[in-house]
């Protein structure tokens, strides 16, 4: 196995996901305006679902085809961490004032549900490690809990959005006014197909990277594969930022984290050897705790709306997000090698 060929495969996967994700923000923004559903709800459900399809497909194929539960769970939790550090990129790209002051504080609701869901996963890994896991056959008790919490989160955010905000505000400049709802829907579907195909390929590339680098699959899944599967979020949020759809960008990131944890439901159902969290490394709790802390920092930024910018570009909350991400990377590499 040649290292160059493995990294070339990884680079091609990154390119495919980047190209496919480049249309998701624009088509999602058009769908939000044409249907009147609003950027927050579209970002949380429609766009976040598509940009998180690599995590879904990678997680499923990792356990069904590659028998790599560590890559499946590592990809999901690692993507949650990486999605939150994307806020740092957005904050850096917004001129004049912080990104947190450009979006609505309502995102705290979906962020709170994100903490609950990620916390459930981390707590379950610790319990299983102590021999206290409860299972229904080969499915962990945490699986129906996660599913119920995800549905509750979607319902709560939908009703909050419906009750407190008019969808597409009048007087805002039209974006992609020439694109019809039908055309945007076609672009959405085609981009999703590319993302699905690439997601099936990624876990196999991840296993080969683990062999070439001589590191544990936990590290590969949490860092390299999580990076690749999070590229749609990167592209979509940056494009959304450029067209002025700030709430679409933020809700896509937070919604993707909710969806990532919900992906554990089909992954656990399809992994028939044992409850999925009993077959993975306890190192994944590091990513879970990092995601919880980073989400809490983002919530503080949304509520406090920092005015002072460090280095004239970043809010202090963004600097804390970046620091935690780098620390998470270092610890996983240190103990996963």
PEWO-V70196 format. One record per residue. N is the residue number from 0. OMEGA is omega in whole degrees, -180 to 180 (NA if undefined). NEAR is the number of other C-alpha atoms within 8 Angstrom. Layout:
n->N omega->OMEGA near->NEAR
n->N omega->OMEGA near->NEAR
This chain:
n->0 omega->-178 near->5
n->1 omega->-179 near->6
n->2 omega->-178 near->8
n->3 omega->-179 near->6
n->4 omega->179 near->8
n->5 omega->180 near->12
n->6 omega->176 near->9
n->7 omega->176 near->8
n->8 omega->-180 near->9
n->9 omega->180 near->10
n->10 omega->178 near->8
n->11 omega->178 near->8
n->12 omega->178 near->12
n->13 omega->-179 near->10
n->14 omega->-179 near->8
n->15 omega->-179 near->11
n->16 omega->179 near->15
n->17 omega->-179 near->11
n->18 omega->-179 near->8
n->19 omega->-178 near->13
n->20 omega->-176 near->16
n->21 omega->180 near->12
n->22 omega->-174 near->12
n->23 omega->-179 near->14
n->24 omega->-178 near->13
n->25 omega->180 near->12
n->26 omega->178 near->12
n->27 omega->178 near->14
n->28 omega->178 near->14
n->29 omega->180 near->15
n->30 omega->179 near->12
n->31 omega->-177 near->13
n->32 omega->-178 near->12
n->33 omega->-178 near->8
n->34 omega->-179 near->6
n->35 omega->-178 near->8
n->36 omega->177 near->10
n->37 omega->-175 near->11
n->38 omega->-177 near->14
n->39 omega->-179 near->12
n->40 omega->178 near->13
n->41 omega->179 near->15
n->42 omega->-176 near->17
n->43 omega->-174 near->16
n->44 omega->-171 near->11
n->45 omega->-177 near->10
n->46 omega->-179 near->13
n->47 omega->179 near->16
n->48 omega->-179 near->12
n->49 omega->-179 near->9
n->50 omega->177 near->16
n->51 omega->177 near->15
n->52 omega->177 near->12
n->53 omega->178 near->14
n->54 omega->179 near->16
n->55 omega->-177 near->11
n->56 omega->179 near->11
n->57 omega->179 near->15
n->58 omega->-179 near->18
n->59 omega->-178 near->12
n->60 omega->179 near->11
n->61 omega->-179 near->15
n->62 omega->-177 near->14
n->63 omega->-174 near->9
n->64 omega->-174 near->6
n->65 omega->-178 near->9
n->66 omega->-178 near->7
n->67 omega->-178 near->10
n->68 omega->179 near->12
n->69 omega->178 near->12
n->70 omega->-180 near->17
n->71 omega->-178 near->16
n->72 omega->179 near->14
n->73 omega->178 near->16
n->74 omega->-177 near->17
n->75 omega->-180 near->15
n->76 omega->178 near->17
n->77 omega->178 near->14
n->78 omega->177 near->16
n->79 omega->179 near->12
n->80 omega->-177 near->13
n->81 omega->179 near->12
n->82 omega->-179 near->15
n->83 omega->178 near->15
n->84 omega->175 near->12
n->85 omega->177 near->9
n->86 omega->178 near->10
n->87 omega->178 near->13
n->88 omega->180 near->8
n->89 omega->180 near->12
n->90 omega->179 near->14
n->91 omega->-176 near->9
n->92 omega->-180 near->7
n->93 omega->-179 near->10
n->94 omega->171 near->7
n->95 omega->-179 near->5
n->96 omega->-172 near->9
n->97 omega->177 near->16
n->98 omega->-178 near->9
n->99 omega->-179 near->10
n->100 omega->-179 near->10
n->101 omega->-177 near->7
n->102 omega->-179 near->10
n->103 omega->179 near->8
n->104 omega->-180 near->7
n->105 omega->-179 near->6
n->106 omega->177 near->11
n->107 omega->-180 near->10
n->108 omega->180 near->8
n->109 omega->177 near->13
n->110 omega->179 near->12
n->111 omega->177 near->9
n->112 omega->177 near->12
n->113 omega->178 near->13
n->114 omega->180 near->12
n->115 omega->-177 near->8
n->116 omega->179 near->13
n->117 omega->178 near->13
n->118 omega->177 near->11
n->119 omega->179 near->10
n->120 omega->-180 near->11
n->121 omega->179 near->12
n->122 omega->-180 near->9
n->123 omega->178 near->11
n->124 omega->179 near->13
n->125 omega->180 near->10
n->126 omega->179 near->10
n->127 omega->179 near->11
n->128 omega->178 near->10
n->129 omega->179 near->7
n->130 omega->-178 near->6
n->131 omega->-178 near->7
n->132 omega->177 near->12
n->133 omega->-175 near->6
n->134 omega->172 near->9
n->135 omega->-171 near->7
n->136 omega->178 near->5
n->137 omega->-178 near->12
n->138 omega->180 near->13
n->139 omega->179 near->14
n->140 omega->180 near->10
n->141 omega->-176 near->9
n->142 omega->176 near->11
n->143 omega->177 near->8
n->144 omega->179 near->8
n->145 omega->-179 near->13
n->146 omega->180 near->10
n->147 omega->179 near->8
n->148 omega->179 near->10
n->149 omega->178 near->13
n->150 omega->178 near->8
n->151 omega->179 near->8
n->152 omega->180 near->10
n->153 omega->-180 near->9
n->154 omega->-178 near->8
n->155 omega->-179 near->8
n->156 omega->180 near->11
n->157 omega->-178 near->9
n->158 omega->177 near->8
n->159 omega->178 near->8
n->160 omega->-178 near->10
n->161 omega->-175 near->9
n->162 omega->-170 near->6
n->163 omega->-176 near->6
n->164 omega->171 near->6
n->165 omega->-171 near->7
n->166 omega->-176 near->10
n->167 omega->-176 near->10
n->168 omega->178 near->6
n->169 omega->177 near->4
n->170 omega->176 near->4
n->171 omega->180 near->5
n->172 omega->180 near->4
n->173 omega->178 near->5
n->174 omega->-177 near->7
n->175 omega->-177 near->7
n->176 omega->-178 near->7
n->177 omega->-177 near->4
n->178 omega->-179 near->8
n->179 omega->178 near->9
n->180 omega->-180 near->9
n->181 omega->180 near->6
n->182 omega->179 near->8
n->183 omega->180 near->14
n->184 omega->178 near->10
n->185 omega->178 near->8
n->186 omega->179 near->11
n->187 omega->-177 near->12
n->188 omega->-179 near->8
n->189 omega->178 near->8
n->190 omega->179 near->12
n->191 omega->179 near->12
n->192 omega->179 near->8
n->193 omega->-179 near->11
n->194 omega->180 near->16
n->195 omega->-179 near->11
n->196 omega->180 near->8
n->197 omega->180 near->12
n->198 omega->177 near->15
n->199 omega->-176 near->11
n->200 omega->-169 near->10
n->201 omega->-177 near->12
n->202 omega->178 near->17
n->203 omega->175 near->9
n->204 omega->180 near->11
n->205 omega->178 near->14
n->206 omega->180 near->10
n->207 omega->176 near->9
n->208 omega->179 near->12
n->209 omega->179 near->12
n->210 omega->-178 near->8
n->211 omega->-177 near->9
n->212 omega->-178 near->6
n->213 omega->176 near->7
n->214 omega->-178 near->10
n->215 omega->179 near->9
n->216 omega->177 near->13
n->217 omega->180 near->14
n->218 omega->-179 near->14
n->219 omega->-180 near->16
n->220 omega->-176 near->17
n->221 omega->-176 near->16
n->222 omega->-172 near->12
n->223 omega->-179 near->10
n->224 omega->176 near->14
n->225 omega->178 near->17
n->226 omega->-178 near->11
n->227 omega->-177 near->10
n->228 omega->178 near->14
n->229 omega->-180 near->15
n->230 omega->176 near->12
n->231 omega->177 near->14
n->232 omega->180 near->15
n->233 omega->-177 near->10
n->234 omega->-177 near->11
n->235 omega->-177 near->15
n->236 omega->179 near->15
n->237 omega->177 near->10
n->238 omega->178 near->11
n->239 omega->178 near->15
n->240 omega->-177 near->11
n->241 omega->-179 near->7
n->242 omega->176 near->7
n->243 omega->-180 near->6
n->244 omega->-174 near->11
n->245 omega->-179 near->10
n->246 omega->175 near->11
n->247 omega->180 near->15
n->248 omega->-177 near->14
n->249 omega->-178 near->14
n->250 omega->177 near->14
n->251 omega->-179 near->16
n->252 omega->-179 near->14
n->253 omega->177 near->15
n->254 omega->177 near->14
n->255 omega->178 near->16
n->256 omega->176 near->12
n->257 omega->-179 near->13
n->258 omega->180 near->12
n->259 omega->180 near->15
n->260 omega->178 near->14
n->261 omega->179 near->10
n->262 omega->177 near->12
n->263 omega->-180 near->11
n->264 omega->178 near->12
n->265 omega->179 near->8
n->266 omega->179 near->13
n->267 omega->179 near->14
n->268 omega->-176 near->9
n->269 omega->177 near->9
n->270 omega->-168 near->12
n->271 omega->-177 near->9
n->272 omega->-178 near->5
n->273 omega->171 near->9
n->274 omega->-169 near->13
n->275 omega->-176 near->12
n->276 omega->175 near->10
n->277 omega->-178 near->10
n->278 omega->-177 near->9
n->279 omega->-179 near->10
n->280 omega->176 near->7
n->281 omega->177 near->8
n->282 omega->-179 near->10
n->283 omega->177 near->14
n->284 omega->178 near->11
n->285 omega->178 near->9
n->286 omega->-180 near->13
n->287 omega->180 near->13
n->288 omega->178 near->10
n->289 omega->179 near->12
n->290 omega->179 near->14
n->291 omega->-179 near->12
n->292 omega->-179 near->8
n->293 omega->177 near->13
n->294 omega->179 near->13
n->295 omega->178 near->10
n->296 omega->178 near->11
n->297 omega->178 near->12
n->298 omega->178 near->10
n->299 omega->178 near->10
n->300 omega->180 near->11
n->301 omega->-178 near->14
n->302 omega->-176 near->8
n->303 omega->-179 near->6
n->304 omega->-176 near->10
n->305 omega->-179 near->12
n->306 omega->-179 near->7
n->307 omega->-179 near->6
n->308 omega->176 near->12
n->309 omega->-177 near->8
n->310 omega->179 near->5
n->311 omega->-178 near->5
n->312 omega->-171 near->14
n->313 omega->171 near->13
n->314 omega->-180 near->13
n->315 omega->179 near->10
n->316 omega->177 near->11
n->317 omega->178 near->13
n->318 omega->177 near->10
n->319 omega->177 near->10
n->320 omega->-180 near->14
n->321 omega->-180 near->10
n->322 omega->179 near->8
n->323 omega->179 near->10
n->324 omega->-180 near->12
n->325 omega->178 near->8
n->326 omega->177 near->8
n->327 omega->178 near->11
n->328 omega->-177 near->9
n->329 omega->-178 near->8
n->330 omega->179 near->9
n->331 omega->179 near->12
n->332 omega->-177 near->9
n->333 omega->-176 near->7
n->334 omega->-180 near->7
n->335 omega->-180 near->12
n->336 omega->NA near->8
